């Protein structure tokens, strides 16, 4: 929602920094003076008279009307996340995928064209390349890191460039500023999925992106408790295009889930720093293990986009890494998959789940989970092989994580 008179803001200094905004931005306290933000579990709001209700439903007066599109708790979370991303506005959604759907349906129409990285999350590929095609929106998938492919894919009807950086699961980084230049030169928008980094490490709008997508399920919540999503971007598009669609289609975030994410944002910065430090230590160790063929992590000097990632991500690599266990060269994809499963199944500390962003370290086999609905050709185009394992490092002790992975790595059979 906008900053029209009617719904006040927290009185903060204009130069308040990110960590302060993360614990303070939102709405003023109620007359009861609570220090922790209030949770408004209500479906609707009462109006003093029929005329006022009519004015509010017609958007002539800013007020809370119905929780499908206006709720104080949800607004607190939206305002806080917008402030952290350096965006004018934010709209919260029921999930990260709902955020992408809301963005595409709100901005585009039949006959429009999207350019998207071929390395994005598997469900994003299915949504843009499959479901949106049913409604006449075409998507061209290109290399995440080859700027010339993005430029070559431009068409007169290109309206949106969509990237995810770093990508899931190979942690490829794209040059946000370069993609923004391409998009804006063609009269298109650039949207960046910032799930892996969060605004604690990376603010895509600072580099020229128009919209920032979040799965709040991940690091924004940070403890694997709720499903949530959000779109941050220009106020004109959020209010003029996305809010009306939300009001009609209802991909809304529940107030309780919004409250959980709101509280998660308070510790976002310290969690991301601590988890990035642990991920770097684990990635450096994995690079030295004889049963590991390759490690993918932006914080490593061996990463192809290391310098770019460090520049865009405030010098930190994030908390997600992937590595390939040896086996494919000797026995093909089946052997590689068997070895990957052995390492995963041998863990006793890591949680075997495709979710990430938790304080608990998670481990998964992307080819059969997060990207399992893609064809083998699509997976290979994205570089996702059967021997690939993804680890989302939490707050577990790094030495315990090393020992956990060693149980499988050291017992791989020839």
C-alpha positions as CSV (number, residue, x, y, z in Angstrom):
1,X,0.0,0.0,0.0
2,X,1.0,3.6,-0.4
3,X,2.0,6.2,2.1
4,X,-1.2,8.2,1.8
5,X,-2.4,9.9,4.9
6,X,-4.4,7.5,7.1
7,X,-1.9,4.8,8.0
8,X,1.2,6.3,9.8
9,X,4.7,5.1,9.7
10,X,7.2,4.4,12.5
11,X,9.0,7.6,13.4
12,X,12.6,6.7,12.5
13,X,15.6,8.9,11.5
14,X,15.9,9.3,7.7
15,X,19.4,7.9,7.8
16,X,18.6,4.8,9.9
17,X,20.8,1.9,8.7
18,X,19.8,-1.6,7.6
19,X,20.2,-3.4,10.9
20,X,18.1,-0.7,12.6
21,X,15.4,-0.9,9.9
22,X,15.4,-4.7,10.3
23,X,14.1,-4.4,13.9
24,X,12.2,-1.1,13.8
25,X,10.5,-0.4,10.4
26,X,6.7,-1.1,10.2
27,X,3.8,0.5,11.9
28,X,3.6,2.5,15.1
29,X,2.6,0.6,18.2
30,X,-1.1,0.4,19.1
31,X,-2.4,2.5,22.1
32,X,-1.4,-0.5,24.3
33,X,2.3,0.3,23.7
34,X,3.5,-3.2,22.8
35,X,7.3,-3.5,22.0
36,X,6.9,-6.6,19.9
37,X,4.8,-6.1,16.8
38,X,1.1,-7.0,17.2
39,X,-0.4,-9.9,15.3
40,X,-3.8,-9.0,13.8
41,X,-5.6,-12.3,13.3
42,X,-8.7,-11.0,11.7
43,X,-10.3,-11.5,8.3
44,X,-12.1,-8.2,8.1
45,X,-12.2,-4.7,9.7
46,X,-15.1,-2.7,11.1
47,X,-16.0,0.7,9.7
48,X,-17.8,3.5,11.6
49,X,-20.5,3.9,9.1
50,X,-21.7,2.8,5.6
51,X,-20.3,5.9,3.9
52,X,-16.8,5.3,5.3
53,X,-17.0,1.7,4.3
54,X,-17.9,2.7,0.7
55,X,-15.0,5.2,0.6
56,X,-12.5,2.6,1.8
57,X,-13.6,-0.1,-0.6
58,X,-13.3,2.4,-3.4
59,X,-9.8,3.3,-2.3
60,X,-10.8,6.9,-1.7
61,X,-9.5,6.5,1.9
62,X,-6.6,4.5,3.0
63,X,-7.5,2.0,5.7
64,X,-7.6,-1.7,6.5
65,X,-10.5,-3.3,4.8
66,X,-10.1,-7.1,4.3
67,X,-7.1,-9.3,5.0
68,X,-6.9,-10.6,1.5
69,X,-5.3,-7.3,0.5
70,X,-4.9,-5.1,3.6
71,X,-3.8,-6.1,7.1
72,X,-1.6,-4.3,9.6
73,X,0.7,-7.2,10.3
74,X,1.2,-7.9,6.7
75,X,1.9,-4.2,6.0
76,X,4.5,-4.2,8.8
77,X,6.3,-7.0,7.1
78,X,6.0,-5.4,3.6
79,X,7.3,-2.0,4.8
80,X,10.2,-3.6,6.6
81,X,11.3,-5.7,3.6
82,X,10.9,-2.8,1.2
83,X,13.2,-0.7,3.5
84,X,15.8,-3.5,3.6
85,X,15.8,-3.9,-0.2
86,X,15.8,-0.1,-0.8
87,X,12.5,-0.4,-2.7
88,X,9.7,2.0,-2.8
89,X,7.1,-0.7,-2.0
90,X,6.5,-4.3,-1.3
91,X,3.6,-6.8,-1.6
92,X,3.6,-10.0,0.4
93,X,2.4,-13.3,-1.1
94,X,1.5,-16.8,0.0
95,X,4.8,-18.2,-1.3
96,X,7.8,-17.4,-3.4
97,X,6.2,-19.0,-6.4
98,X,3.1,-17.0,-5.9
99,X,5.3,-13.9,-5.9
100,X,6.6,-14.8,-9.3
101,X,3.1,-15.6,-10.6
102,X,1.8,-12.3,-9.3
103,X,4.6,-10.4,-10.9
104,X,4.2,-12.0,-14.3
105,X,0.4,-11.8,-14.3
106,X,0.4,-8.3,-13.1
107,X,2.9,-6.9,-15.6
108,X,2.4,-9.0,-18.7
109,X,-0.3,-10.0,-21.2
110,X,-0.7,-12.5,-24.0
111,X,1.8,-11.9,-26.7
112,X,4.6,-10.6,-24.4
113,X,8.0,-12.2,-24.1
114,X,10.2,-13.1,-21.1
115,X,14.0,-13.8,-21.1
116,X,14.9,-16.0,-18.2
117,X,18.1,-17.7,-17.0
118,X,18.1,-21.4,-17.7
119,X,19.7,-22.0,-14.3
120,X,16.8,-20.7,-12.1
121,X,14.8,-22.8,-9.6
122,X,13.1,-25.8,-11.3
123,X,9.6,-24.6,-10.4
124,X,10.3,-21.2,-11.9
125,X,11.3,-22.9,-15.2
126,X,8.0,-24.9,-15.1
127,X,5.9,-21.8,-14.3
128,X,7.4,-19.5,-16.9
129,X,8.1,-22.0,-19.7
130,X,5.1,-24.2,-19.2
131,X,2.1,-22.6,-17.4
132,X,2.5,-19.1,-18.7
133,X,2.8,-20.4,-22.3
134,X,-0.8,-21.5,-21.9
135,X,-1.8,-17.9,-21.7
136,X,0.3,-16.7,-24.6
137,X,3.4,-15.5,-22.7
138,X,6.5,-16.8,-24.4
139,X,9.8,-17.4,-22.5
140,X,13.3,-17.8,-23.9
141,X,15.8,-19.5,-21.6
142,X,19.5,-18.4,-21.8
143,X,22.8,-18.9,-20.1
144,X,22.9,-17.3,-16.6
145,X,26.3,-15.9,-17.1
146,X,26.6,-15.1,-20.9
147,X,25.4,-11.5,-21.3
148,X,25.5,-11.8,-25.1
149,X,22.8,-14.5,-25.0
150,X,20.5,-12.2,-23.0
151,X,21.0,-9.4,-25.5
152,X,20.6,-11.8,-28.5
153,X,17.3,-13.1,-27.1
154,X,15.7,-9.7,-27.1
155,X,12.5,-9.3,-29.2
156,X,10.3,-6.3,-29.9
157,X,7.8,-7.8,-27.5
158,X,10.3,-8.5,-24.7
159,X,8.8,-7.1,-21.5
160,X,10.7,-8.8,-18.7
161,X,14.1,-10.2,-17.9
162,X,14.1,-12.6,-15.0
163,X,17.2,-13.8,-13.2
164,X,18.1,-15.5,-9.9
165,X,21.5,-14.8,-8.4
166,X,23.1,-16.9,-7.1
167,X,21.2,-19.7,-8.7
168,X,19.8,-22.8,-7.2
169,X,21.8,-25.1,-6.9
170,X,25.0,-24.2,-8.8
171,X,25.4,-20.7,-7.3
172,X,26.0,-19.0,-10.6
173,X,26.0,-15.2,-10.3
174,X,24.7,-12.9,-13.0
175,X,25.8,-9.4,-13.6
176,X,22.8,-7.5,-12.4
177,X,23.9,-4.1,-13.7
178,X,24.6,-5.5,-17.1
179,X,21.2,-7.2,-17.3
180,X,19.5,-4.0,-16.1
181,X,21.2,-2.1,-18.9
182,X,20.0,-4.6,-21.5
183,X,16.4,-4.6,-20.1
184,X,16.1,-0.9,-19.8
185,X,17.6,-0.3,-23.3
186,X,14.8,-2.5,-24.7
187,X,12.0,-0.9,-22.6
188,X,11.7,-4.0,-20.4
189,X,11.8,-4.6,-16.6
190,X,14.4,-6.6,-14.8
191,X,13.3,-8.9,-11.9
192,X,15.9,-10.6,-9.7
193,X,15.2,-13.5,-7.3
194,X,17.2,-12.6,-4.2
195,X,16.3,-15.7,-2.2
196,X,19.8,-17.0,-1.7
197,X,21.4,-13.7,-0.5
198,X,18.5,-11.8,1.0
199,X,19.0,-8.0,1.4
200,X,21.5,-8.7,4.2
201,X,24.0,-9.5,1.5
202,X,22.6,-8.2,-1.8
203,X,20.3,-5.4,-2.8
204,X,19.5,-5.9,-6.6
205,X,17.8,-2.5,-6.9
206,X,21.1,-0.9,-6.0
207,X,22.5,-2.5,-9.1
208,X,19.6,-1.5,-11.4
209,X,16.9,-4.2,-11.0
210,X,13.3,-3.0,-11.0
211,X,11.8,-5.8,-9.0
212,X,13.1,-8.2,-6.3
213,X,11.5,-11.5,-5.7
214,X,11.6,-13.4,-2.4
215,X,10.7,-16.7,-1.1
216,X,10.2,-15.6,2.5
217,X,10.2,-19.3,3.3
218,X,13.9,-19.3,3.2
219,X,16.2,-16.8,4.9
220,X,13.7,-14.1,5.7
221,X,12.0,-16.5,8.1
222,X,15.2,-18.3,8.7
223,X,13.9,-21.2,10.8
224,X,11.8,-23.3,8.4
225,X,8.5,-22.4,10.0
226,X,6.2,-20.8,7.4
227,X,5.7,-20.5,3.6
228,X,5.8,-16.9,2.4
229,X,6.8,-14.7,-0.6
230,X,7.1,-11.1,-1.6
231,X,7.7,-8.7,-4.5
232,X,9.6,-5.5,-3.9
233,X,9.6,-2.8,-6.6
234,X,8.4,0.6,-7.8
235,X,5.4,2.0,-5.9
236,X,3.5,2.7,-9.2
237,X,3.7,-0.9,-10.4
238,X,3.1,-2.5,-7.0
239,X,0.1,-0.4,-6.2
240,X,-1.2,0.1,-9.7
241,X,-0.8,-3.4,-11.1
242,X,0.0,-6.0,-8.4
243,X,-2.3,-4.9,-5.6
244,X,-5.4,-4.9,-7.8
245,X,-4.5,-8.4,-9.0
246,X,-3.9,-9.6,-5.5
247,X,-7.3,-8.2,-4.5
248,X,-9.0,-10.2,-7.2
249,X,-6.8,-13.4,-7.3
250,X,-6.0,-13.7,-3.6
251,X,-2.4,-15.0,-3.5
252,X,-2.2,-13.3,-0.1
253,X,0.1,-14.0,2.8
254,X,-1.7,-14.9,6.1
255,X,-1.1,-12.4,9.0
256,X,0.4,-15.1,11.1
257,X,3.0,-16.1,8.5
258,X,3.7,-12.4,7.9
259,X,4.3,-11.9,11.6
260,X,6.7,-14.9,11.7
261,X,8.7,-13.4,8.7
262,X,8.6,-10.0,10.3
263,X,10.3,-11.4,13.4
264,X,12.7,-13.4,11.3
265,X,13.9,-10.2,9.6
266,X,15.1,-8.9,13.0
267,X,18.0,-11.5,13.0
268,X,18.5,-11.7,9.3
269,X,21.8,-9.9,9.1
270,X,23.6,-11.8,11.9
271,X,22.2,-15.1,10.7
272,X,23.4,-14.5,7.1
273,X,26.9,-13.5,8.2
274,X,27.3,-16.5,10.6
275,X,25.9,-19.0,8.0
276,X,28.1,-17.5,5.2
277,X,31.2,-18.0,7.4
278,X,30.3,-21.6,8.1
279,X,29.5,-22.3,4.4
280,X,32.8,-20.9,3.3
281,X,34.7,-23.1,5.8
282,X,32.8,-26.2,4.6
283,X,33.3,-25.4,1.0
284,X,37.1,-24.9,1.4
285,X,37.3,-28.2,3.2
286,X,35.2,-30.1,0.6
287,X,37.6,-28.8,-2.2
288,X,40.4,-30.8,-0.5
289,X,38.5,-34.1,-0.3
290,X,39.6,-36.8,-2.8
291,X,36.0,-38.0,-3.4
292,X,34.7,-34.6,-4.3
293,X,35.0,-33.7,-8.0
294,X,34.0,-30.1,-7.8
295,X,32.6,-27.5,-5.4
296,X,30.2,-24.7,-6.3
297,X,30.3,-21.7,-3.9
298,X,30.6,-18.0,-4.7
299,X,33.0,-17.4,-1.8
300,X,35.6,-19.7,-3.3
301,X,38.3,-18.1,-5.5
302,X,37.8,-21.1,-7.8
303,X,34.2,-20.0,-8.5
304,X,33.9,-18.6,-12.1
305,X,32.0,-15.5,-10.9
306,X,33.8,-15.1,-7.6
307,X,34.8,-11.5,-8.1
308,X,31.4,-10.5,-9.4
309,X,29.6,-12.2,-6.6
310,X,31.8,-10.7,-3.9
311,X,31.2,-7.2,-5.4
312,X,27.4,-7.7,-5.5
313,X,27.1,-9.7,-2.3
314,X,29.0,-7.4,0.2
315,X,32.0,-9.7,0.2
316,X,30.1,-12.8,1.4
317,X,29.3,-16.0,-0.4
318,X,26.0,-16.8,1.2
319,X,25.0,-20.0,2.9
320,X,24.4,-22.4,0.1
321,X,27.0,-24.6,-1.6
322,X,26.9,-27.6,-4.0
323,X,29.4,-30.3,-4.8
324,X,29.7,-33.2,-7.1
325,X,30.8,-36.6,-5.8
326,X,33.1,-38.7,-8.0
327,X,31.6,-41.6,-9.8
328,X,30.1,-40.4,-13.1
329,X,33.4,-40.8,-15.0
330,X,33.7,-44.4,-13.8
331,X,30.1,-45.6,-13.9
332,X,28.0,-43.0,-15.6
333,X,24.9,-41.2,-14.2
334,X,23.6,-44.2,-12.3
335,X,26.8,-44.6,-10.4
336,X,27.0,-40.9,-9.7
337,X,23.4,-40.9,-8.4
338,X,24.1,-43.9,-6.2
339,X,27.2,-42.2,-4.7
340,X,25.3,-39.0,-4.1
341,X,22.5,-40.9,-2.3
342,X,25.1,-42.8,-0.2
343,X,26.6,-39.5,1.0
344,X,23.2,-38.0,1.8
345,X,21.9,-41.2,3.5
346,X,25.0,-41.5,5.6
347,X,24.4,-38.1,7.4
348,X,23.1,-38.0,10.9
349,X,23.1,-34.3,11.5
350,X,22.0,-32.7,8.2
351,X,18.3,-32.7,7.5
352,X,17.4,-34.4,4.3
353,X,15.0,-31.9,2.8
354,X,14.9,-29.7,-0.3
355,X,14.1,-26.6,1.8
356,X,16.9,-24.1,2.5
357,X,17.5,-21.0,4.6
358,X,17.0,-22.8,7.9
359,X,19.2,-22.6,11.0
360,X,19.5,-26.3,10.7
361,X,21.8,-27.5,7.8
362,X,19.9,-29.2,5.0
363,X,21.1,-31.6,2.3
364,X,19.4,-32.7,-0.9
365,X,19.9,-34.2,-4.3
366,X,18.6,-31.5,-6.7
367,X,18.2,-33.8,-9.7
368,X,15.5,-35.8,-7.9
369,X,14.0,-33.1,-5.7
370,X,14.0,-29.4,-6.5
371,X,14.6,-30.0,-10.2
372,X,13.0,-33.4,-10.4
373,X,10.1,-32.2,-12.5
374,X,12.4,-31.1,-15.3
375,X,13.5,-33.2,-18.2
376,X,17.0,-34.6,-18.1
377,X,17.9,-32.3,-21.0
378,X,16.7,-29.3,-19.0
379,X,18.7,-30.4,-16.0
380,X,21.9,-30.9,-18.0
381,X,21.4,-27.5,-19.7
382,X,21.4,-26.0,-16.2
383,X,24.5,-28.1,-15.2
384,X,22.6,-30.3,-12.7
385,X,24.1,-33.8,-12.9
386,X,23.2,-36.9,-10.9
387,X,26.3,-36.6,-8.7
388,X,25.4,-33.1,-7.5
389,X,24.5,-32.6,-3.8
390,X,23.3,-29.3,-2.4
391,X,24.0,-28.2,1.2
392,X,22.3,-25.2,2.8
393,X,24.5,-24.5,5.8
394,X,22.8,-23.5,9.0
395,X,24.2,-22.7,12.4
396,X,25.4,-26.2,13.2
397,X,29.1,-26.5,14.2
398,X,31.2,-26.7,11.1
399,X,33.4,-29.5,12.5
400,X,30.2,-31.6,13.1
401,X,29.1,-30.9,9.5
402,X,32.5,-32.1,8.2
403,X,32.2,-35.3,10.3
404,X,28.7,-35.8,9.0
405,X,29.7,-35.6,5.4
406,X,32.8,-37.7,6.0
407,X,30.6,-40.7,7.0
408,X,29.5,-41.0,3.4
409,X,32.5,-39.6,1.5
410,X,35.0,-41.8,3.3
411,X,32.9,-45.0,2.7
412,X,32.3,-44.6,-1.0
413,X,33.2,-47.9,-2.7
414,X,35.2,-48.2,-5.9
